[in-house]
Amino acid sequence: MLHIINKSPLEKSSLETCLAVAQDGGIVLLIEDAVYAATRGNTAAARLTAAQDRLKICVLGPDLEARGLADRLIEGVTSIDYGGFVDLAAEHKSQSWL
């Protein structure tokens, strides 16, 4: 399952809820303001790091770059481009978290 999150963890609890219910082997893709969660020093970074043993964590690279955060990505998180986003969406059922 591909879990797509677009809200900042400071704005909504979507990421926290997703991590609590996502089944092992799933993929979490952070887009738009949700990319803040995957940066060093963010309050959600520890939760994402802990989830990496059971979930693949990805961020949309252009959204990370647009916010000037590309150099702050936490270890183990994969940055993907728009083509990678399309590939993930085509290969997996998806759930958008609002």
PyMOL commands that set and color helices and strands:
alter all, ss='L'
color gray80, all
select helices_A, chain A and resi 14-21+32-38+45-51+61-66+70-72+82-91
alter helices_A, ss='H'
color red, helices_A
select strands_A, chain A and resi 2-5+27-30+56-60+78-80+94-97
alter strands_A, ss='S'
color yellow, strands_A
deselect
rebuild
show_as cartoon
